[in-house]
Amino acid sequence: MSANQPTAPHIAPPNHPPDYWRQLLNALATSCNLRFRSDLEYVEEQRAWWATYHLLNPDNTNANYLGMDNGTSQDIAKEWAARQSYETLVTLIQQWTQAASQT
């Protein structure tokens, strides 16, 4: 974990229905023929779960980082990380679209 990450875990998911951001992230990735994976890690010192999402790129053996966040449960951590990852993926798609329109 890097030094700039929050140490206090989220105790509740964002104010949306359960799985809201995970479903949005999945729908957006699927609509663009993209895949992602999520990883979970429990950090005992922080008493928090950390979730990380990576975009899987078939042309690259390395997964590209999308977002990471924490929570007091696995579901809370995954939901906050999905929210961050969704925002990152929207930005990437906008950049790709802009770059494609300039060629």
VOVEX-326217 format. One record per residue: residue in one letter; residue number from 1; x, y, z of N, C-alpha, C in turn. Coordinates in steps of 0.05 Angstrom, whole numbers, always signed. Each point is the difference from the previous one (the first is absolute). Layout:
N
@kolfi=a; drenvo=NUM; n.xx=X; n.yy=Y; n.zz=Z; ca.xx=X; ca.yy=Y; ca.zz=Z; c.xx=X; c.yy=Y; c.zz=Z
...
END
This chain:
103
@kolfi=m; drenvo=1; n.xx=+17; n.yy=-23; n.zz=+0; ca.xx=-17; ca.yy=+23; ca.zz=+0; c.xx=+18; c.yy=+25; c.zz=+0
@kolfi=s; drenvo=2; n.xx=-7; n.yy=+20; n.zz=-16; ca.xx=+16; ca.yy=+24; ca.zz=-1; c.xx=-7; c.yy=+19; c.zz=+23
@kolfi=a; drenvo=3; n.xx=+18; n.yy=+19; n.zz=+5; ca.xx=-4; ca.yy=+18; ca.zz=+22; c.xx=-24; c.yy=+18; c.zz=-2
@kolfi=n; drenvo=4; n.xx=-9; n.yy=+6; n.zz=-25; ca.xx=-22; ca.yy=+19; ca.zz=-4; c.xx=-27; c.yy=-13; c.zz=+2
@kolfi=q; drenvo=5; n.xx=-2; n.yy=-26; n.zz=+6; ca.xx=-26; ca.yy=-13; ca.zz=+2; c.xx=-11; c.yy=+5; c.zz=+28
@kolfi=p; drenvo=6; n.xx=-27; n.yy=+3; n.zz=+2; ca.xx=-12; ca.yy=+4; ca.zz=+26; c.xx=+4; c.yy=-24; c.zz=+18
@kolfi=t; drenvo=7; n.xx=+2; n.yy=+5; n.zz=+26; ca.xx=+4; ca.yy=-22; ca.zz=+18; c.xx=-27; c.yy=-7; c.zz=+14
@kolfi=a; drenvo=8; n.xx=-18; n.yy=+18; n.zz=+2; ca.xx=-26; ca.yy=-6; ca.zz=+12; c.xx=-18; c.yy=-13; c.zz=-21
@kolfi=p; drenvo=9; n.xx=-9; n.yy=-24; n.zz=+5; ca.xx=-16; ca.yy=-14; ca.zz=-20; c.xx=-29; c.yy=+11; c.zz=-1
@kolfi=h; drenvo=10; n.xx=-12; n.yy=-1; n.zz=-24; ca.xx=-28; ca.yy=+7; ca.zz=-3; c.xx=-16; c.yy=-20; c.zz=+16
@kolfi=i; drenvo=11; n.xx=-21; n.yy=+10; n.zz=+14; ca.xx=-17; ca.yy=-18; ca.zz=+16; c.xx=-26; c.yy=-6; c.zz=-14
@kolfi=a; drenvo=12; n.xx=-5; n.yy=+14; n.zz=-22; ca.xx=-25; ca.yy=-5; ca.zz=-15; c.xx=+6; c.yy=+5; c.zz=-30
@kolfi=p; drenvo=13; n.xx=-16; n.yy=-13; n.zz=-17; ca.xx=+4; ca.yy=+4; ca.zz=-29; c.xx=-9; c.yy=+28; c.zz=-8
@kolfi=p; drenvo=14; n.xx=+7; n.yy=+9; n.zz=-24; ca.xx=-10; ca.yy=+26; ca.zz=-9; c.xx=-31; c.yy=+0; c.zz=+1
@kolfi=n; drenvo=15; n.xx=-12; n.yy=+23; n.zz=+0; ca.xx=-30; ca.yy=+2; ca.zz=+3; c.xx=-14; c.yy=-8; c.zz=-26
@kolfi=h; drenvo=16; n.xx=+1; n.yy=-25; n.zz=-6; ca.xx=-13; ca.yy=-11; ca.zz=-23; c.xx=-10; c.yy=-28; c.zz=+7
@kolfi=p; drenvo=17; n.xx=-17; n.yy=-12; n.zz=-16; ca.xx=-8; ca.yy=-28; ca.zz=+5; c.xx=+25; c.yy=-19; c.zz=+1
@kolfi=p; drenvo=18; n.xx=-2; n.yy=-23; n.zz=+14; ca.xx=+22; ca.yy=-18; ca.zz=+1; c.xx=+10; c.yy=-8; c.zz=-28
@kolfi=d; drenvo=19; n.xx=+25; n.yy=-2; n.zz=-4; ca.xx=+13; ca.yy=-8; ca.zz=-25; c.xx=-4; c.yy=+21; c.zz=-23
@kolfi=y; drenvo=20; n.xx=-9; n.yy=+23; n.zz=+6; ca.xx=-6; ca.yy=+21; ca.zz=-20; c.xx=+25; c.yy=+5; c.zz=-17
@kolfi=w; drenvo=21; n.xx=+23; n.yy=+7; n.zz=+12; ca.xx=+24; ca.yy=+7; ca.zz=-15; c.xx=+12; c.yy=-24; c.zz=-13
@kolfi=r; drenvo=22; n.xx=-1; n.yy=-23; n.zz=+13; ca.xx=+10; ca.yy=-25; ca.zz=-13; c.xx=-16; c.yy=-6; c.zz=-25
@kolfi=q; drenvo=23; n.xx=-26; n.yy=+3; n.zz=+1; ca.xx=-16; ca.yy=-5; ca.zz=-24; c.xx=+5; c.yy=+20; c.zz=-22
@kolfi=l; drenvo=24; n.xx=+3; n.yy=+26; n.zz=+7; ca.xx=+7; ca.yy=+20; ca.zz=-20; c.xx=+27; c.yy=-6; c.zz=-13
@kolfi=l; drenvo=25; n.xx=+20; n.yy=-6; n.zz=+17; ca.xx=+26; ca.yy=-6; ca.zz=-11; c.xx=-1; c.yy=-24; c.zz=-19
@kolfi=n; drenvo=26; n.xx=-14; n.yy=-21; n.zz=+8; ca.xx=-3; ca.yy=-24; ca.zz=-16; c.xx=-14; c.yy=+7; c.zz=-27
@kolfi=a; drenvo=27; n.xx=-22; n.yy=+15; n.zz=+2; ca.xx=-15; ca.yy=+7; ca.zz=-24; c.xx=+17; c.yy=+17; c.zz=-20
@kolfi=l; drenvo=28; n.xx=+15; n.yy=+19; n.zz=+11; ca.xx=+16; ca.yy=+17; ca.zz=-17; c.xx=+23; c.yy=-17; c.zz=-13
@kolfi=a; drenvo=29; n.xx=+13; n.yy=-16; n.zz=+16; ca.xx=+22; ca.yy=-16; ca.zz=-11; c.xx=-11; c.yy=-20; c.zz=-21
@kolfi=t; drenvo=30; n.xx=-23; n.yy=-12; n.zz=+5; ca.xx=-11; ca.yy=-19; ca.zz=-19; c.xx=-8; c.yy=+14; c.zz=-26
@kolfi=s; drenvo=31; n.xx=-12; n.yy=+24; n.zz=+3; ca.xx=-8; ca.yy=+14; ca.zz=-25; c.xx=+23; c.yy=+8; c.zz=-18
@kolfi=c; drenvo=32; n.xx=+24; n.yy=+1; n.zz=+12; ca.xx=+24; ca.yy=+6; ca.zz=-16; c.xx=+17; c.yy=-24; c.zz=-5
@kolfi=n; drenvo=33; n.xx=-10; n.yy=-24; n.zz=+5; ca.xx=+15; ca.yy=-25; ca.zz=-4; c.xx=+25; c.yy=+0; c.zz=+17
@kolfi=l; drenvo=34; n.xx=-1; n.yy=+11; n.zz=+24; ca.xx=+22; ca.yy=+0; ca.zz=+18; c.xx=-5; c.yy=-18; c.zz=+24
@kolfi=r; drenvo=35; n.xx=+21; n.yy=-10; n.zz=+12; ca.xx=-3; ca.yy=-17; ca.zz=+23; c.xx=+17; c.yy=+12; c.zz=+23
@kolfi=f; drenvo=36; n.xx=-7; n.yy=-6; n.zz=+24; ca.xx=+15; ca.yy=+9; ca.zz=+23; c.xx=+0; c.yy=-22; c.zz=+21
@kolfi=r; drenvo=37; n.xx=+18; n.yy=+3; n.zz=+19; ca.xx=+1; ca.yy=-18; ca.zz=+22; c.xx=+1; c.yy=+16; c.zz=+26
@kolfi=s; drenvo=38; n.xx=-9; n.yy=-12; n.zz=+21; ca.xx=+2; ca.yy=+13; ca.zz=+26; c.xx=+16; c.yy=-18; c.zz=+19
@kolfi=d; drenvo=39; n.xx=+15; n.yy=+13; n.zz=+18; ca.xx=+16; ca.yy=-14; ca.zz=+20; c.xx=-7; c.yy=+12; c.zz=+27
@kolfi=l; drenvo=40; n.xx=+0; n.yy=-17; n.zz=+20; ca.xx=-6; ca.yy=+8; ca.zz=+28; c.xx=+24; c.yy=-7; c.zz=+18
@kolfi=e; drenvo=41; n.xx=+6; n.yy=+17; n.zz=+18; ca.xx=+21; ca.yy=-5; ca.zz=+20; c.xx=-9; c.yy=+11; c.zz=+27
@kolfi=y; drenvo=42; n.xx=+3; n.yy=-15; n.zz=+21; ca.xx=-6; ca.yy=+10; ca.zz=+27; c.xx=+26; c.yy=+10; c.zz=+13
@kolfi=v; drenvo=43; n.xx=+0; n.yy=+25; n.zz=+9; ca.xx=+23; ca.yy=+11; ca.zz=+13; c.xx=-6; c.yy=+2; c.zz=+30
@kolfi=e; drenvo=44; n.xx=+13; n.yy=-18; n.zz=+15; ca.xx=-6; ca.yy=-3; ca.zz=+29; c.xx=+5; c.yy=+26; c.zz=+15
@kolfi=e; drenvo=45; n.xx=+22; n.yy=+14; n.zz=-6; ca.xx=+7; ca.yy=+24; ca.zz=+15; c.xx=-22; c.yy=+21; c.zz=-3
@kolfi=q; drenvo=46; n.xx=-13; n.yy=+1; n.zz=-22; ca.xx=-21; ca.yy=+20; ca.zz=-5; c.xx=-28; c.yy=-11; c.zz=+6
@kolfi=r; drenvo=47; n.xx=-1; n.yy=-26; n.zz=+4; ca.xx=-26; ca.yy=-14; ca.zz=+4; c.xx=-19; c.yy=+7; c.zz=-23
@kolfi=a; drenvo=48; n.xx=+11; n.yy=-3; n.zz=-24; ca.xx=-15; ca.yy=+8; ca.zz=-23; c.xx=+5; c.yy=-19; c.zz=-24
@kolfi=w; drenvo=49; n.xx=-20; n.yy=-3; n.zz=-16; ca.xx=+2; ca.yy=-13; ca.zz=-26; c.xx=+7; c.yy=+20; c.zz=-21
@kolfi=w; drenvo=50; n.xx=+19; n.yy=-7; n.zz=-17; ca.xx=+7; ca.yy=+17; ca.zz=-23; c.xx=-8; c.yy=-15; c.zz=-26
@kolfi=a; drenvo=51; n.xx=-15; n.yy=+13; n.zz=-17; ca.xx=-8; ca.yy=-11; ca.zz=-26; c.xx=+14; c.yy=+16; c.zz=-22
@kolfi=t; drenvo=52; n.xx=+9; n.yy=-14; n.zz=-20; ca.xx=+14; ca.yy=+12; ca.zz=-22; c.xx=-12; c.yy=-11; c.zz=-26
@kolfi=y; drenvo=53; n.xx=-5; n.yy=+17; n.zz=-20; ca.xx=-10; ca.yy=-9; ca.zz=-26; c.xx=+22; c.yy=+6; c.zz=-21
@kolfi=h; drenvo=54; n.xx=+3; n.yy=-19; n.zz=-18; ca.xx=+19; ca.yy=+2; ca.zz=-22; c.xx=-14; c.yy=-6; c.zz=-26
@kolfi=l; drenvo=55; n.xx=+6; n.yy=+16; n.zz=-20; ca.xx=-10; ca.yy=-4; ca.zz=-27; c.xx=+18; c.yy=-21; c.zz=-13
@kolfi=l; drenvo=56; n.xx=-12; n.yy=-21; n.zz=-11; ca.xx=+15; ca.yy=-21; ca.zz=-13; c.xx=+3; c.yy=+8; c.zz=-30
@kolfi=n; drenvo=57; n.xx=+24; n.yy=+0; n.zz=-9; ca.xx=+5; ca.yy=+8; ca.zz=-28; c.xx=+12; c.yy=-24; c.zz=-15
@kolfi=p; drenvo=58; n.xx=-15; n.yy=-9; n.zz=-20; ca.xx=+10; ca.yy=-24; ca.zz=-15; c.xx=+26; c.yy=+5; c.zz=-15
@kolfi=d; drenvo=59; n.xx=+7; n.yy=+25; n.zz=-5; ca.xx=+25; ca.yy=+6; ca.zz=-15; c.xx=+23; c.yy=+4; c.zz=+19
@kolfi=n; drenvo=60; n.xx=-5; n.yy=-2; n.zz=+26; ca.xx=+21; ca.yy=+6; ca.zz=+20; c.xx=-3; c.yy=-20; c.zz=+22
@kolfi=t; drenvo=61; n.xx=+22; n.yy=-13; n.zz=+8; ca.xx=-1; ca.yy=-20; ca.zz=+21; c.xx=-5; c.yy=+12; c.zz=+27
@kolfi=n; drenvo=62; n.xx=+4; n.yy=+26; n.zz=+3; ca.xx=-4; ca.yy=+13; ca.zz=+26; c.xx=-28; c.yy=+12; c.zz=+1
@kolfi=a; drenvo=63; n.xx=-13; n.yy=-3; n.zz=+23; ca.xx=-26; ca.yy=+12; ca.zz=+4; c.xx=+4; c.yy=+29; c.zz=+7
@kolfi=n; drenvo=64; n.xx=-17; n.yy=+17; n.zz=-10; ca.xx=+2; ca.yy=+29; ca.zz=+5; c.xx=-18; c.yy=+8; c.zz=+24
@kolfi=y; drenvo=65; n.xx=+12; n.yy=+15; n.zz=+18; ca.xx=-13; ca.yy=+8; ca.zz=+24; c.xx=-24; c.yy=+18; c.zz=-6
@kolfi=l; drenvo=66; n.xx=-23; n.yy=-5; n.zz=+12; ca.xx=-23; ca.yy=+18; ca.zz=-3; c.xx=-6; c.yy=+15; c.zz=+26
@kolfi=g; drenvo=67; n.xx=-1; n.yy=-14; n.zz=+23; ca.xx=-7; ca.yy=+14; ca.zz=+24; c.xx=+4; c.yy=-18; c.zz=+24
@kolfi=m; drenvo=68; n.xx=+2; n.yy=+13; n.zz=+24; ca.xx=+3; ca.yy=-15; ca.zz=+25; c.xx=-14; c.yy=+16; c.zz=+22
@kolfi=d; drenvo=69; n.xx=-12; n.yy=-14; n.zz=+19; ca.xx=-11; ca.yy=+13; ca.zz=+24; c.xx=-3; c.yy=-21; c.zz=+21
@kolfi=n; drenvo=70; n.xx=-9; n.yy=+9; n.zz=+24; ca.xx=-1; ca.yy=-19; ca.zz=+23; c.xx=-28; c.yy=+1; c.zz=+13
@kolfi=g; drenvo=71; n.xx=-4; n.yy=-19; n.zz=+18; ca.xx=-25; ca.yy=-1; ca.zz=+15; c.xx=+2; c.yy=-20; c.zz=+23
@kolfi=t; drenvo=72; n.xx=-19; n.yy=+1; n.zz=+18; ca.xx=+0; ca.yy=-18; ca.zz=+22; c.xx=-10; c.yy=-28; c.zz=-7
@kolfi=s; drenvo=73; n.xx=-11; n.yy=-3; n.zz=-24; ca.xx=-7; ca.yy=-26; ca.zz=-10; c.xx=+9; c.yy=-2; c.zz=-29
@kolfi=q; drenvo=74; n.xx=+0; n.yy=-25; n.zz=-10; ca.xx=+8; ca.yy=-4; ca.zz=-28; c.xx=-19; c.yy=+15; c.zz=-19
@kolfi=d; drenvo=75; n.xx=-26; n.yy=-2; n.zz=+5; ca.xx=-19; ca.yy=+13; ca.zz=-18; c.xx=+3; c.yy=+30; c.zz=+0
@kolfi=i; drenvo=76; n.xx=+4; n.yy=+12; n.zz=+23; ca.xx=+3; ca.yy=+29; ca.zz=+1; c.xx=+25; c.yy=+8; c.zz=-15
@kolfi=a; drenvo=77; n.xx=+22; n.yy=-14; n.zz=+4; ca.xx=+25; ca.yy=+7; ca.zz=-13; c.xx=-3; c.yy=-3; c.zz=-31
@kolfi=k; drenvo=78; n.xx=-13; n.yy=-22; n.zz=-9; ca.xx=-3; ca.yy=-4; ca.zz=-28; c.xx=-18; c.yy=+22; c.zz=-13
@kolfi=e; drenvo=79; n.xx=-20; n.yy=+8; n.zz=+15; ca.xx=-19; ca.yy=+20; ca.zz=-11; c.xx=+14; c.yy=+28; c.zz=-3
@kolfi=w; drenvo=80; n.xx=+15; n.yy=+8; n.zz=+21; ca.xx=+15; ca.yy=+25; ca.zz=-2; c.xx=+21; c.yy=-1; c.zz=-22
@kolfi=a; drenvo=81; n.xx=+14; n.yy=-22; n.zz=-2; ca.xx=+21; ca.yy=-3; ca.zz=-21; c.xx=-13; c.yy=-1; c.zz=-28
@kolfi=a; drenvo=82; n.xx=-24; n.yy=-12; n.zz=-2; ca.xx=-14; ca.yy=+0; ca.zz=-26; c.xx=-8; c.yy=+28; c.zz=-8
@kolfi=r; drenvo=83; n.xx=-8; n.yy=+16; n.zz=+19; ca.xx=-8; ca.yy=+28; ca.zz=-6; c.xx=+24; c.yy=+15; c.zz=-11
@kolfi=q; drenvo=84; n.xx=+23; n.yy=-3; n.zz=+13; ca.xx=+24; ca.yy=+13; ca.zz=-10; c.xx=+9; c.yy=-11; c.zz=-27
@kolfi=s; drenvo=85; n.xx=-3; n.yy=-26; n.zz=-4; ca.xx=+8; ca.yy=-13; ca.zz=-25; c.xx=-18; c.yy=+8; c.zz=-23
@kolfi=y; drenvo=86; n.xx=-26; n.yy=+3; n.zz=+6; ca.xx=-19; ca.yy=+9; ca.zz=-20; c.xx=+8; c.yy=+28; c.zz=-10
@kolfi=e; drenvo=87; n.xx=+6; n.yy=+18; n.zz=+18; ca.xx=+7; ca.yy=+27; ca.zz=-7; c.xx=+26; c.yy=+0; c.zz=-17
@kolfi=t; drenvo=88; n.xx=+19; n.yy=-17; n.zz=+7; ca.xx=+25; ca.yy=-2; ca.zz=-15; c.xx=-6; c.yy=-11; c.zz=-28
@kolfi=l; drenvo=89; n.xx=-17; n.yy=-21; n.zz=-2; ca.xx=-6; ca.yy=-12; ca.zz=-26; c.xx=-14; c.yy=+20; c.zz=-18
@kolfi=v; drenvo=90; n.xx=-19; n.yy=+16; n.zz=+11; ca.xx=-13; ca.yy=+20; ca.zz=-16; c.xx=+20; c.yy=+20; c.zz=-12
@kolfi=t; drenvo=91; n.xx=+19; n.yy=+8; n.zz=+17; ca.xx=+21; ca.yy=+19; ca.zz=-10; c.xx=+17; c.yy=-13; c.zz=-21
@kolfi=l; drenvo=92; n.xx=+8; n.yy=-25; n.zz=+3; ca.xx=+15; ca.yy=-14; ca.zz=-20; c.xx=-15; c.yy=-3; c.zz=-27
@kolfi=i; drenvo=93; n.xx=-25; n.yy=-6; n.zz=+2; ca.xx=-16; ca.yy=-3; ca.zz=-25; c.xx=-2; c.yy=+27; c.zz=-14
@kolfi=q; drenvo=94; n.xx=-4; n.yy=+21; n.zz=+15; ca.xx=+0; ca.yy=+27; ca.zz=-12; c.xx=+26; c.yy=+6; c.zz=-14
@kolfi=q; drenvo=95; n.xx=+22; n.yy=-6; n.zz=+13; ca.xx=+27; ca.yy=+5; ca.zz=-12; c.xx=+4; c.yy=-17; c.zz=-25
@kolfi=w; drenvo=96; n.xx=-8; n.yy=-26; n.zz=+1; ca.xx=+3; ca.yy=-17; ca.zz=-23; c.xx=-18; c.yy=+10; c.zz=-23
@kolfi=t; drenvo=97; n.xx=-24; n.yy=+9; n.zz=+6; ca.xx=-18; ca.yy=+10; ca.zz=-21; c.xx=+12; c.yy=+25; c.zz=-12
@kolfi=q; drenvo=98; n.xx=+10; n.yy=+18; n.zz=+16; ca.xx=+12; ca.yy=+25; ca.zz=-10; c.xx=+24; c.yy=-6; c.zz=-17
@kolfi=a; drenvo=99; n.xx=+17; n.yy=-18; n.zz=+9; ca.xx=+24; ca.yy=-7; ca.zz=-15; c.xx=-7; c.yy=-13; c.zz=-27
@kolfi=a; drenvo=100; n.xx=-21; n.yy=-17; n.zz=+0; ca.xx=-8; ca.yy=-13; ca.zz=-25; c.xx=-12; c.yy=+20; c.zz=-19
@kolfi=s; drenvo=101; n.xx=-13; n.yy=+20; n.zz=+10; ca.xx=-13; ca.yy=+20; ca.zz=-18; c.xx=+21; c.yy=+19; c.zz=-12
@kolfi=q; drenvo=102; n.xx=+24; n.yy=+1; n.zz=+12; ca.xx=+21; ca.yy=+17; ca.zz=-11; c.xx=+17; c.yy=-14; c.zz=-20
@kolfi=t; drenvo=103; n.xx=-4; n.yy=-25; n.zz=-4; ca.xx=+17; ca.yy=-15; ca.zz=-20; c.xx=-14; c.yy=-2; c.zz=-26
END
